[in-house]
């Protein structure tokens, strides 16, 4: 989108929304916050997604992503398999 401003113009680029699969059951996503729900759905769509990619897609900080991941791991909803680099996320049923 182009907008004319005082001494020039502004360009706004919109990121295409990621398509998320519907493999998540209601049981898994019950009682999750909106951000936690998005995290789980994005992990199902891409198990190798990074915290930075999660933050970029959900538009929250990496710190908030890590806080939510900690809560999801404590509840047994997600599990990290392998190393921090090169590992992947497993969503538990």
Secondary structure, DSSP 8 states (H G I E B T S, - for coil): -EEEETTEEEE----------S---HHHHTT--HHHHHHHHHHHH-TT--HHHHHHHHTS-HHHHHHHHHHHHHTTSEEEES-TTT-EEEE--
